Amino acid sequence: MKIIILGAGRVGFSVAESLVSERNDITVIDQDAQRLRELESRFDLRGVVGSGIDPQVLAEAGAADTDLLIACAALDETNLVCCKLGQLLFNIPTRIARVRSSGLTDDEAVLGKDGLGVDAIICPEASLTRYIGKLTEYPEALQVRAFAGGRACLASVRARPGAPAVGLRIGELRTHNPEMGLRIVAIYRRFADEPDRFVRCDGGTRIEPGDEVFVLSARETLPGILAALHRPEGQPARPVRRVLIAGGGRVAMRLAELLAEQPGRFHIKIVEVDAKRCMELASALPEDVLVLQGDATDENLLDDEGIEDVDLFLALTNDDENNIMACLQAKRMGAARVLALINRRSYADLMHGTQIDIALSPAQAMLGELLAHVRRGDVQAVHSLRRGVAEALEIVARGDRKSSRVVGRRVDELRLPPEVNIGLIVRGLPVPGENGEPAESPAAEPEVIIPRSHTVIESNDHVVFFLPNKRLVQDVEKLFRVSATFF
């Protein structure tokens, strides 16, 4: 696929890195020549110096035969104008814009073909807010990703000594807890003086303390599964109630607004250094959100605010070093869980396995939304995992036994690479109509199926895969491709 990326900042860099690894033809436009030279020296792509709203620059970048335009420059206006030029002058089939303004996200009349010419909006801040919001629902999880409209979830959790499922083989776990309905799709195991190593999962694989376990299940059964892997037997659940946020930027404000939509559930405090920003936050947020002026790395301030009682500490400033130090300080002083927002990928890698529970990259949080537009076939959702190395993919089976390599066939008949793990199947979701409108909903509720070797895939099944390496994506897409005739 031929792709133009406008903007070589943090988001553009992460997008280019991910898409180049999939053998796409990438061109990046930016006005900073030094930034482009750095990109060209690291990745197999082409840089064009100039403005993305200059038709001559777009033409030089090859817009005339481009398949996808991703506009992720710093300014919303630049991204929107670039998409409109891509539509009017070059007829680029798919145009995606990064937009920070929340007022445009749902306005089809403004964004559509007759408006700004944008096919999809991405907002890293909104993606981060949704991501962190899921962690407040599932406090044992390191990350939670939704599939099939939220009916199924992929979560990763750190196995702890004393938890009921830790020490069991996967086959024993399924035998002893048949009501759980889960599929463990991957385990990453810690080893001394080397990175975590991927462990292939089968019935004989034992879950060991310290393992990072990736599990797929229906949404309703996920809390019990996470507890069985993470919470020692007899220990009561500790839901997230008290939240302390370091930094008062866009993400912090969005998150406070999201959590405040459930009155009385959360006690939220925001610590911000800048006095003017504190006034802005205090006037914009609900009155039960407490805004404090101060430095979140200050030990005395954390002690005064009862850091030992905080269920979730979030360092969301724009400074990676401050976020790391604030989290380490908060964890040392008794915060139950800490999350650091890390922009530099090298820093995020270093944080893995430290006292910081979660190191989160803004670009990685929204990357899956972009990848869903790049994937071929009927891909519904993509989630980038393990800092972009692994991937979870939801793809719909279409056609019939004559036109499809998967429909009407048992799971053990599918010609999948051995590393690819079919996690679950969601059956009975509405089939889109001809004009993109949902068809009449089926009489029965959609069913979440944990597939076995004898499970037969049906047309319109939503199949969720875990791929430990992104190079396997093309094999899965090819398998699900519908042909006019198939022999």
C-alpha positions in Angstrom: 0.0 0.0 0.0 1.2 3.5 -0.8 0.9 5.9 2.1 1.6 9.5 2.7 2.1 10.7 6.3 1.9 14.4 7.1 4.0 15.3 10.1 7.2 13.7 11.5 6.5 14.4 15.2 5.9 11.8 17.8 2.7 10.5 16.4 4.0 10.6 12.8 7.2 8.9 13.8 5.3 6.0 15.5 2.9 5.6 12.6 5.8 5.5 10.1 7.7 3.0 12.2 4.7 0.7 12.4 3.7 0.9 8.8 7.2 0.6 7.3 7.6 -2.7 9.1 4.7 -4.1 7.1 6.5 -3.4 3.8 4.3 -0.4 2.8 5.6 2.3 0.5 5.8 5.3 2.9 6.4 9.0 2.2 6.6 11.5 5.0 6.0 15.3 4.6 7.4 17.7 7.1 8.8 21.2 7.1 11.7 20.1 9.4 14.4 18.8 7.1 16.6 17.5 10.0 13.7 15.4 11.3 13.1 13.9 7.9 16.8 13.0 7.5 16.6 11.1 10.9 13.6 9.2 9.7 15.2 8.3 6.4 18.3 7.1 8.1 16.3 4.8 10.4 13.6 3.5 8.1 13.1 2.5 4.5 10.9 5.6 3.5 11.1 8.8 1.6 10.9 12.3 3.1 9.6 15.4 1.3 10.3 18.8 2.9 7.4 21.3 2.7 3.9 22.1 3.8 1.1 19.5 3.6 -1.3 22.2 2.4 0.8 23.0 -0.7 -0.5 21.1 -3.7 3.0 21.0 -5.3 4.4 19.3 -2.2 1.6 16.8 -2.2 2.2 16.1 -5.9 6.0 15.6 -5.2 5.1 13.2 -2.5 3.1 11.1 -5.0 -0.4 12.0 -4.0 -1.7 11.2 -7.5 -1.4 7.4 -6.9 -1.5 7.2 -3.1 -3.9 4.8 -1.4 -3.9 6.4 2.1 -3.3 9.8 3.5 -2.6 10.2 7.3 -2.5 13.8 8.3 -1.0 14.0 11.8 0.7 17.4 11.9 0.6 19.5 15.1 -2.3 21.8 14.0 -5.9 20.5 13.4 -6.4 23.0 10.6 -3.4 21.8 8.6 -4.6 18.2 8.8 -8.1 19.0 7.7 -7.0 21.2 4.8 -4.5 18.5 3.7 -7.3 15.9 3.7 -9.6 18.1 1.6 -6.8 18.8 -0.9 -6.1 15.1 -1.1 -9.8 14.5 -1.9 -10.3 17.4 -4.4 -7.0 17.5 -6.3 -5.7 13.9 -6.1 -8.7 11.7 -5.3 -6.9 9.8 -2.5 -9.2 7.0 -1.6 -8.8 7.1 2.2 -8.0 10.2 4.3 -7.4 10.2 8.0 -6.8 13.3 10.1 -5.5 13.7 13.6 -7.8 16.2 15.3 -7.6 17.3 18.9 -10.9 19.2 19.0 -13.6 17.0 20.4 -16.4 18.9 18.7 -15.7 17.4 15.2 -15.5 13.7 16.1 -19.2 12.8 15.5 -20.2 15.4 12.9 -20.6 13.4 9.7 -21.9 16.4 7.8 -18.8 18.5 8.5 -16.3 15.7 8.0 -17.8 13.7 5.2 -17.3 13.8 1.4 -19.2 17.0 1.0 -17.5 18.6 4.0 -13.9 18.4 4.9 -13.3 15.2 3.1 -12.1 13.2 6.1 -12.9 9.5 6.3 -11.8 9.0 9.9 -10.6 11.1 12.8 -7.9 10.0 15.2 -7.2 11.7 18.5 -4.3 10.3 20.7 -5.7 12.2 23.7 -9.1 10.5 23.3 -7.5 7.1 22.8 -5.5 7.5 26.0 -8.5 8.5 27.9 -10.5 5.5 26.8 -7.4 3.2 27.5 -7.0 4.6 31.1 -10.7 4.5 31.7 -10.7 0.7 31.0 -7.9 0.3 33.7 -10.2 1.8 36.3 -12.8 -0.8 35.5 -10.3 -3.7 35.7 -7.8 -2.8 38.4 -5.8 -6.1 38.1 -5.1 -5.6 34.4 -2.1 -4.1 32.8 -4.1 -3.3 29.7 -7.6 -4.0 28.4 -8.7 -4.0 24.7 -12.2 -4.4 23.4 -13.5 -6.4 20.4 -16.9 -6.9 18.8 -18.4 -3.7 20.1 -17.1 -4.4 23.6 -18.6 -7.9 24.0 -15.2 -9.5 24.2 -12.0 -8.3 25.7 -8.3 -9.0 25.6 -6.4 -8.2 28.8 -2.9 -8.7 30.1 -2.3 -9.4 33.7 0.8 -10.1 35.9 0.5 -13.5 37.5 1.0 -13.2 41.3 2.1 -15.9 43.8 -0.9 -17.3 45.7 -3.5 -16.5 43.0 -5.7 -19.5 42.4 -4.7 -20.0 38.7 -1.0 -19.5 39.2 1.0 -22.7 39.2 -1.6 -24.6 37.2 -1.2 -25.8 33.6 -3.6 -24.1 31.1 -5.4 -27.4 30.5 -5.9 -27.8 34.3 -7.3 -24.3 34.5 -9.9 -25.0 31.8 -10.8 -28.3 33.5 -11.2 -26.9 37.0 -13.0 -23.7 35.9 -15.1 -24.6 32.8 -17.5 -21.7 33.6 -14.8 -19.1 33.1 -14.8 -19.3 29.2 -11.3 -18.0 28.6 -8.5 -18.5 26.2 -4.9 -17.8 27.2 -3.3 -16.7 24.0 0.2 -15.7 25.1 2.6 -15.7 28.0 5.6 -13.4 28.3 8.0 -14.8 30.9 10.7 -12.9 32.8 14.3 -14.2 32.7 17.3 -12.8 34.6 19.3 -10.2 32.7 17.3 -10.5 29.5 14.0 -9.3 28.0 10.8 -11.1 28.6 10.4 -14.1 26.3 7.3 -15.2 24.4 6.1 -18.6 25.6 3.7 -20.5 23.2 0.6 -21.6 25.0 -1.0 -25.1 24.9 -2.7 -27.3 27.5 0.6 -28.3 29.1 2.0 -24.8 29.6 2.3 -23.9 33.3 1.4 -20.3 34.5 4.3 -19.2 36.7 4.5 -16.2 39.1 5.7 -13.1 37.3 4.3 -14.1 33.9 2.5 -11.5 31.9 -0.5 -13.4 30.7 -2.7 -12.4 27.8 -6.2 -13.7 28.0 -9.3 -13.4 25.8 -12.8 -13.7 27.2 -16.3 -12.4 27.2 -16.6 -9.0 29.0 -18.8 -10.5 31.7 -16.3 -13.1 32.8 -13.2 -11.0 32.6 -13.1 -9.7 36.2 -13.2 -13.2 37.7 -10.4 -14.4 35.3 -8.2 -11.4 36.2 -8.7 -12.1 39.9 -7.8 -15.8 39.5 -4.5 -14.8 38.0 -3.6 -11.8 40.0 -5.3 -11.7 43.4 -4.1 -14.1 46.1 -6.8 -16.4 47.4 -8.7 -14.8 50.3 -7.5 -11.3 49.5 -10.5 -8.9 49.0 -10.9 -7.0 45.8 -9.6 -3.4 45.7 -11.6 -1.4 43.2 -10.3 1.9 42.0 -11.8 4.7 44.1 -9.1 7.2 44.8 -7.3 8.6 41.7 -4.5 11.1 41.8 -3.4 12.7 38.5 0.0 14.4 38.1 -0.3 17.1 35.4 -3.3 19.1 34.1 -3.0 18.7 30.4 -5.6 17.6 27.8 -5.5 14.0 28.8 -5.8 14.7 32.5 -8.8 17.0 31.8 -10.5 14.5 29.5 -10.0 11.7 32.0 -11.3 13.7 35.0 -14.4 14.5 32.9 -14.9 10.8 32.0 -14.5 9.6 35.6 -16.8 12.4 36.9 -19.6 11.1 34.8 -20.1 8.5 37.5 -21.0 10.7 40.5 -19.7 9.5 43.8 -17.7 6.5 42.5 -14.3 8.2 42.2 -12.4 10.7 44.4 -10.3 12.6 41.9 -7.4 15.0 42.6 -5.2 16.7 39.9 -1.8 18.2 40.8 -0.6 20.9 38.4 2.4 23.2 38.7 1.1 26.1 36.7 -1.3 28.4 38.7 -3.1 29.7 35.6 -3.8 26.2 34.3 -5.1 25.2 37.8 -7.7 28.0 37.6 -8.7 26.8 34.1 -9.2 23.3 35.3 -11.0 24.3 38.4 -13.5 26.3 36.4 -14.0 23.7 33.7 -14.3 20.5 35.8 -17.1 19.4 38.1 -16.7 20.8 41.6 -16.1 17.4 43.2 -12.8 17.2 41.2 -10.1 18.7 43.5 -7.4 20.7 41.7 -4.1 21.4 43.6 -1.2 23.6 42.6 2.1 21.8 43.2 4.8 19.4 42.1 3.8 15.8 42.0 7.4 14.7 42.7 7.3 16.6 46.0 7.4 14.0 48.8 5.7 16.3 51.3 2.8 17.1 48.9 2.2 13.4 48.2 2.3 12.6 51.9 -0.2 15.4 52.7 -2.6 14.1 50.1 -2.6 10.6 51.5 -0.7 8.9 48.7 -0.7 5.6 50.7 -4.5 5.4 50.2 -4.4 6.1 46.4 -5.7 3.2 44.3 -4.3 4.6 41.0 -1.6 7.3 40.5 -1.3 8.7 37.0 1.6 10.8 35.8 0.4 12.5 32.7 2.6 15.5 32.2 4.5 16.2 29.0 7.8 15.5 30.7 8.9 11.8 30.6 11.5 12.2 33.3 9.0 13.9 35.7 6.4 11.2 35.0 8.9 8.5 35.8 10.2 10.1 39.0 6.6 10.9 40.2 5.6 7.3 39.7 8.6 5.9 41.5 8.0 8.3 44.4 4.3 7.5 44.6 4.9 3.7 44.5 7.6 3.9 47.2 5.2 5.9 49.4 2.4 3.3 49.1 0.3 4.0 46.0 -1.4 0.7 44.9 -0.8 1.1 41.2 1.1 3.7 39.1 1.0 4.6 35.4 3.5 6.8 33.6 2.9 8.5 30.3 6.1 8.0 28.3 6.6 9.5 24.9 10.1 8.2 24.2 9.9 4.5 23.2 13.4 3.8 24.6 12.2 5.0 28.0 9.1 2.9 27.8 11.3 -0.2 27.2 13.5 0.7 30.2 10.4 1.0 32.5 9.3 -2.6 31.7 9.8 -4.8 34.8 10.5 -1.8 37.2 8.3 -0.6 40.0 6.2 1.3 37.5 3.2 -0.9 36.8 2.3 0.6 33.4 4.4 2.6 31.0 2.0 4.0 28.4 2.9 5.6 25.0 0.3 8.0 23.6 1.1 7.0 20.0 0.8 3.3 20.7 -2.6 3.8 22.4 -4.1 5.1 19.2 -2.1 3.1 16.7 -4.7 0.3 16.4 -7.3 2.7 15.2 -5.0 3.6 12.3 -4.1 0.1 11.5 -7.7 -0.9 11.1 -7.7 1.4 8.0 -4.5 -0.1 6.6 -5.4 -3.8 7.0 -6.8 -5.5 4.0 -10.0 -7.6 4.1 -12.9 -7.2 6.5 -10.8 -6.1 9.5 -13.0 -4.6 12.3 -10.4 -3.9 15.0 -6.7 -3.9 15.5 -4.7 -3.4 18.7 -1.0 -3.0 18.8 0.6 -4.8 21.8 4.0 -5.3 23.4 5.2 -1.9 22.2 4.2 -2.6 18.6 5.8 -6.0 18.3 2.6 -8.1 18.7 -0.9 -7.5 17.5 -4.5 -8.6 18.2 -6.8 -8.6 15.2 -10.6 -8.9 14.8 -11.6 -10.0 11.3 -15.0 -11.1 9.9 -15.5 -14.3 8.0 -17.4 -13.6 4.7 -18.7 -15.7 1.9 -19.5 -19.5 1.9 -17.6 -22.7 1.6 -17.0 -22.2 -2.1 -15.7 -18.7 -2.0 -13.9 -18.7 1.4 -11.0 -20.7 2.8 -12.4 -20.5 6.4 -16.3 -20.5 6.2 -17.7 -24.0 6.8 -14.3 -25.3 8.0 -13.2 -26.6 11.4 -10.6 -24.6 13.3 -8.1 -27.5 12.9 -8.5 -27.4 9.1 -7.4 -23.8 8.8 -4.0 -23.3 7.3 -2.6 -20.8 9.9 1.0 -20.3 10.9 1.7 -22.3 14.1 2.4 -19.1 16.1 -1.0 -17.6 15.4 -3.6 -18.2 18.1 -7.3 -18.1 17.5 -8.6 -16.6 20.7 -12.4 -16.4 20.4 -15.3 -16.1 18.0 -18.3 -13.7 18.4 -21.3 -15.1 16.5 -24.6 -13.5 15.8 -23.7 -9.8 15.3 -25.7 -7.7 12.9 -24.7 -7.9 9.3 -24.1 -4.4 7.7 -26.6 -3.5 5.0 -25.8 -2.4 1.4 -25.7 1.3 2.4 -23.6 0.8 5.5 -26.6 0.7 7.7 -27.0 -2.2 10.1 -29.4 -4.9 9.0 -32.1 -6.1 11.2 -30.6 -7.5 14.4 -30.8 -11.3 14.9 -33.4 -12.6 17.3 -30.8 -14.1 19.7 -28.1 -12.3 21.6 -24.6 -12.5 20.1 -22.6 -15.4 21.5 -19.0 -15.4 22.6 -17.4 -18.8 21.7 -14.1 -20.1 22.9 -13.1 -22.2 19.8 -12.0 -25.8 20.0 -10.4 -27.8 17.2 -13.8 -29.1 16.1 -15.5 -25.6 16.1 -16.8 -24.8 12.6 -16.5 -21.1 11.4 -19.7 -19.6 10.0 -20.2 -16.6 7.7 -20.3 -13.3 9.6 -18.3 -14.8 12.5 -16.0 -12.2 14.1 -12.8 -14.1 14.8 -10.2 -12.6 17.2 -6.5 -13.6 16.7 -3.4 -13.0 18.7 -0.2 -12.6 16.6 3.1 -12.5 18.5 4.8 -11.0 15.5 3.3 -8.5 13.0 4.8 -10.3 10.1 2.1 -12.9 10.4 -0.7 -10.4 9.7 -0.6 -10.9 5.9 -1.0 -14.7 6.3 -4.2 -14.2 8.3 -5.6 -11.5 5.9 -4.9 -13.7 2.9 -6.7 -16.7 4.5 -9.8 -14.7 5.1 -9.9 -13.1 1.7 -13.1 -14.0 -0.3 -12.6 -15.1 -3.9 -15.1 -15.3 -6.7 -14.3 -19.0 -6.8 -12.1 -21.1 -4.5 -10.7 -24.5 -5.3 
